[in-house]
Amino acid sequence: MSRRVPWTFIVFLVALSVPFLGSRFHTFVATDIVILALFAMSLNLLLGYTGLVSFGHAAYFGIGAYTCALLMKSVAAPFLPSLLAGGLMAAAFALVFGFFCVRLTKIYFAMLTLAFAQIVWAICFKWNDVTGGEQGLPNVPYPELGWMASLPLLDGFRAGDHFYLVVLAIVAVCFAVLHRIVDSPFGRVLTIIRDNSERAQFVGVNLRAYELAAFAVAGFFAGISGALFGIFNRGVFPDFAYWTKSAEPLIMTILGGAGNFWGPAVGAFAVIVLNQQVTSYTEYWPFVMGVILIILLFVFPAGIVGTLAALAARVRPRTKSATLVGPDVVDRHA
């Protein structure tokens, strides 16, 4: 019997080795990828598993970022409680907004999510006394990670390297929780709703309750990613909740493969690395990026992971059949 390659463990080890083998720039890019991969994975719970297209997912990203930044900057709250508060605040707002959004379907649902996101952005942009208004909240402090210098192999690392390792550990835990959710009976009901909502309702599934729960869970993890990104960016600004920010996880999820668990993470890696490479070569990078993304979507119609998985599924039966008709076949006329 052939053993499956532990790709998840291998990728984690590669990500873990970045501060040891790469430069400061590589660690910076890797931190960006890991945080936005979580943002895209949170959207995939709605888009890929529940079939809900959200144009306003940045609202929860921004709420999580502002909540965590305000706690750490204004009241000097510890990092982990502030991070958790950011996720919970985003989930609470997702519950409120989702209560209205799940009553609509298709494009009406998508437009209502966009409307709520614009309300969040307007509040962040105008509420000067709390959010800093247009100037945002600059100089968000890094968490106190001096204790990591006393650990073996980490004594010569910079603060950015320590923060990357903490982010990697937190996001890995979030990925594990998300994987458990989508593999649970709850996750399987979400896929049934995605595939045939009328049949799910016919067999007694409460569509609104399940969609609202998915909305809240997705909002929680988007809030966690926003909180991490605010610290990484050393500031939180209204653009975090603007509608253009919602396009980022949407593009990453579709490019990587909606409905595939690791698709959004692969999409985040592809988009960020391509963006870094293209911007370093030409000032017309938006045009070049758009052309590259269009080509990739045509080459990988089901997303990068989805298309590669389909190709692997086609090759595997051929390999098995070739093995069966090989040395095991005996010529009866010999």
N, C-alpha and C positions, 0 to 999 in steps of 0.2 A: 504493500500500500504506500502511495506517495504521501509525504507529509506536506501540509500547507506551510508556506513561507510566512513567518510572523512579521508581516510588513509593519504593523502598528508599532511593535517593539523596536524594529530597525529604524523607522522614521523618528521615533522618540529619542533613540540614542544619537542619531545624526543631529537632531535639533539640540540635544544636550551638549554636543561637542562644539557648537558654534563659538562660544566664548574662549574655548581652549585652543581651537585651531584657526579661527577667523580673526579679522581685524575689528576695530571699534565700529567701523561702518557696517560690517556684516552683522554684528550684534544688534545694531540699530535697526537694520532692515528686518532681521529675524523677529525682533520684538513687535514690529509693525505687523508682520505677517501673522504671528500667533494671535495677537489681539483681534485683528480684523477677521481671522478665520473663525473665532468664536462668535463674532457679530454675524457672519454669514451663516454659521451653523444654527444660530438661534432662529434666523429667518427660514431656514430649511424646514424646521419643524412645522411652520405654517404653510409654506409654499410647496415643499416636496412631499410632506407626509399628510397634510390635511387638505391641500388643494386650495388654500386661501392666499390670494395675491395681495400683499400689503405694500402700499406706496408710502407708508408713513412709519416704517420701522425705526427710523432715526429718532423719533420722539423718545423712545425708551432708552436709546443710546445716550441721548442728551440728558434725560432726567437722571440716569445713573451717574453720569459724569458730574453734573452739577451737585447732586446730593453728596457724593463722596468728597468732592473738592471743598464744598462749604463746611463739611464736618472737619476735614483735616486742616483747612486753612483758618477758619473762623474760631473754632472751639478746640483746636489741637487734639482732635479725637484720634485714637490709634488707627492704623491702616486697615486691619482686617475687619473690625466692626464697621468702619466707614464704607468699606467695599461691600459688605453684606447689606448695609443700609441702602446703598445705591441700587443693588439688585432688587431688594424688597420694595423700595419706593417705585421703581420702574414697573414691577409686577402689579403693584396697587393701581397705578395709573392705567396699566394695560387692562386690568379687570374693569375699571370704570369705562374706558373707551370701548373695550371689547363688548360690553353689555349692549351698546348701541350698534356696533359694527356687525356683530353676528346675526342681527335681525335682517340684514341685507345680503345679497348674493352677487357674485361675479363683479362686474365693473362698478356697481353701486357700492359694494363692500370696499373695493380698492380706493375709490374716490373719498369715501368717508374716513378711511384711515389716513389719507393724505390731508383731509381737512383738520382732523385732530392734531396731526403733526404740525401743521402750520399754526395752530393755536398755541401749541407748546413753544414753537419758535418765536412767535410774537411776544409771549410772556417773557421769555429769556432775553429778547432784544430790548424790551421796554422797561422791565422791572429793575431799574438801576440800583435801588437800595439793597436788593438781595443778590441778583445775578450779575451786577456790574454793567448791565445794559449792553451796548454795542462793544464796549471794551472787554467784556467778559471777566473772567477770574484768572488773571495771570499769576505766575509764581506759585503754582500748586506745589506743596512740598513733597519731596520723595519720602517714602517710608523709611523708618530707622532700620537699616540693615547692616549696621556695623558688626553685629554678632556673627555675620556670615564670614568675616575675615578670619575668625578663629577656627573655622572648619578646615580640614585637610584639603589641599589643592586650590583653595579659594582665597588665600591670603593676599595674593598679588593682583586680584581683580579690582576693576573700577566699580563705582556705584552703579553704572549702567549695566555692567555684566551681572552684578548681584540681582538687580531688579529684573533682568531678563530671566534668570533662573527661577525667581519667585513667580513671575508671570507664567512661565512654562509649566510650573507645578500646579498653579491655580487653574489654568486652562485645561491641563490634562485631567484634573479632577472633574471639571465641568463637562469635558468630552465623555468621560466615563459615565457620568450621571445621565447625559443626553442619550448615550448608547443604551443604557438600561431602560430609559423611558420609551424609546422607539421599539425596543425588543419586548416590552411588557404588553399585557393585554390592552392597556390603554393606548399604546402606540399602534397596535394592530387595528383597533377600532378607528383610529384616525385615518389609517390607510383605506379602510372600508368606506369611510365618509368621502375620502378623496376619489375613490374609484366609482362609487355609486351611492350618492347621498340619499336618493329616493328609496333604494333597497334597504339601506341602513335604517332609515326612519320607519320603514314598513315592519322591520323585525324588532322595533322597540327602542332603538338608540335615540337618546335625547341629543339631537344635533347641536343645539345651541349650548348645552352644558359642556359637551366635549370640545367644541370649537372655542368656547370661552376659556376653558382650562388650558388648551393649547396656546391661546393668545397670552395668558398670564405667564405660563412657563417660558414662552419665547421672549416675553418682555423682561423677565427676570435675568435671563442670560445675556440679552442685549444690554441691560443695565450694568451687569458685571463687566462686559467688554468696554462700555463707555467709561466706567469708573477707572479701569486700567488705562484706557487711552488718555484720559485727562491727566493722569499722573505722568504718563510717558511723554505727553505733549508739553508738560510743565505749564498747562493752562487749559481752561475750558471756555469756549466761546459759543455764541448763538448758532454759528454754522454747524455745530454738532447735531442740531435738531432740524436743520433746513432740509427741504425736500430732496435736494441734490445728494445729500448724504445717504438717503434711503436707496438711491440708485446703486451705490457701491456694493452692498451685500446682495442686491438683486442680480447684478451682473456677475458677481463671483459665484453665486449659487447656480445660475443658469449655465455659465461657462464650465463649471466643474461637474455639474450634473445634479439637478434637483431630484430629490427622492433617493439619492445615494448618500449614505451617511458621511463618507469622506469627500464627497464631491465639492461642497462649499470650501473646505480647507484647501483642496487642490486648486480650486478657482481663485482663492485669495492669494495663494503662492504665485500662480501664473500672472494674475493682474498686477500685483505689486512688483514682481521681478521685471515684467515687461515694461511697466511704467518707469522704473529706475533706469533700465537700459535705454529706452527710447528718449527720455528727457535728457540723457547725457550726450546724445548724438545730434539732436535737431531741436530747433525752437518751434517747429511745427508738430510737436508731439501729440496734441489732441487729434489731429487729422490722421497721423500715422497709427496711433493707438486704435482709433475707430476702425481703420482698414484692417488691422491685424485681428481685432476682435471679430469682425464680420467673417474673415477667412476662417478663423478658428471655429466659429459657430457652424459654418458650412462643413468643415472637415469633421467636426465632432457634433453631429446633430442632436445626440442625446447627452451632450456634455462630455468632458474629457473622460471622467471615470465611467460614465454610463456607456459610452462608445467602446472604450477599451474592455469593459466587462463583457459586452455583447460579443466582441471579437474573440475574447478568451473562451467564451461559452461555445462558440462555433468551432474553434480549433480543438477544444478538449475532446468532444465526441469523435472527431476524426483520428486523434491520437490514440484513443482507446480502441477504436475499431481496427486501426493499423496494427496495434499490439496483439489483438485477438486473432487476426488472420496471419500472423507472423509465424514464429517457430512452433506454435501450438497446433497448427493445421497439419494433419497427417494425410499423405496421399494414399487413399484406400486401394489404388490400383498398383501400388508398388509391390 
